[in-house]
């Protein structure tokens, strides 16, 4: 599973002009399921995201998690994080899970996030979304957790 975390002051997702998810201070989580991912991989990724310390404490050091600041999570599916750009000029996406598996893993991740954290908003799997954000810092952190062989 691949995630790209962006620490945000605010973020929102629009589909056909309608805001379907928005958060204030927190994390925009762009999430990509890979073919071997399972709900166990999803749980590990969520635990990492909830605990990663990338928010400033009173001294301005990145020492607080999204849970510590009671921030929001805006979770958006993004299969393009698995882009293969090794050859040619057109990326390949075979590194992303097939759509049915990708959606199942994404939905499991969202369910777990909602059970573990009070402020969770989402985009819509497979939709053409417009994502608006104010990246705070900017701070952008890539994460990847591989399924155990």
Residue pairs with C-beta under 8 A, 6 or more apart in sequence:
1 31
1 32
1 33
1 34
1 37
1 41
1 42
1 45
1 105
1 144
1 145
2 31
2 32
2 34
2 81
2 82
2 142
2 143
2 144
3 29
3 30
3 31
3 32
3 45
3 49
3 81
3 142
3 143
3 144
4 29
4 30
4 78
4 81
4 140
4 141
4 142
4 143
5 27
5 28
5 29
5 30
5 49
5 52
5 54
5 139
5 140
5 141
5 142
5 143
6 27
6 28
6 30
6 133
6 135
6 138
6 139
6 140
7 26
7 27
7 54
7 55
7 135
7 136
7 137
7 138
7 139
7 140
7 141
8 23
8 25
8 26
8 27
8 28
8 74
8 133
8 134
8 135
8 136
9 24
9 25
9 134
9 136
10 22
10 23
10 24
10 25
10 133
10 134
11 22
11 23
11 26
11 28
11 74
11 131
11 132
11 133
11 134
12 19
12 21
12 22
12 23
12 74
12 131
12 132
12 133
13 19
13 20
13 21
13 22
13 74
13 76
13 121
13 122
13 123
13 124
13 129
13 130
13 131
13 132
14 20
14 129
14 130
14 132
15 123
15 124
15 127
15 128
15 129
15 130
20 122
20 123
20 124
20 129
21 74
21 76
21 121
21 122
21 123
22 74
22 121
23 71
23 72
23 73
23 74
23 119
23 121
24 71
24 72
25 69
25 71
25 72
25 136
26 66
26 69
26 71
26 72
26 73
26 74
26 119
27 49
27 66
27 71
27 72
27 73
27 74
28 74
28 76
28 131
28 133
29 49
29 73
29 74
29 75
29 76
30 76
30 78
30 81
31 45
31 75
31 76
31 77
31 78
31 81
31 106
31 109
32 77
32 78
32 79
32 80
32 81
32 82
32 96
32 97
32 102
33 42
33 77
33 79
33 96
33 97
33 101
33 102
33 105
33 106
34 82
34 95
34 96
34 97
34 146
34 147
35 95
35 96
35 97
35 98
35 101
36 146
36 147
37 97
37 101
37 105
37 147
38 105
38 147
39 105
39 108
39 112
40 147
41 105
41 145
41 146
41 147
42 105
42 108
42 109
42 112
43 112
44 145
45 109
45 143
45 145
46 109
46 112
46 113
46 116
48 143
48 145
49 66
49 73
49 143
50 65
50 66
50 67
50 116
50 117
51 65
51 67
52 65
52 66
52 141
52 143
53 62
53 63
53 64
53 65
53 68
54 62
54 65
54 139
54 141
55 62
55 63
55 64
55 65
55 66
55 68
55 69
55 71
56 62
56 63
56 64
57 63
57 64
62 139
66 72
66 73
66 117
67 117
70 118
70 119
71 119
72 119
72 120
72 121
73 113
73 117
73 119
73 120
73 121
74 121
74 122
74 123
75 106
75 109
75 110
75 113
75 120
75 121
75 122
75 123
76 122
76 123
76 129
76 131
77 102
77 103
77 106
77 123
77 125
77 126
79 93
79 96
79 97
79 102
80 91
80 93
80 96
81 96
82 93
82 94
82 95
82 96
83 91
83 92
83 93
83 95
84 91
84 92
84 93
84 94
84 95
85 91
96 102
97 105
99 126
102 125
103 125
103 126
106 125
107 125
110 120
110 122
113 120
114 120
123 129
123 131
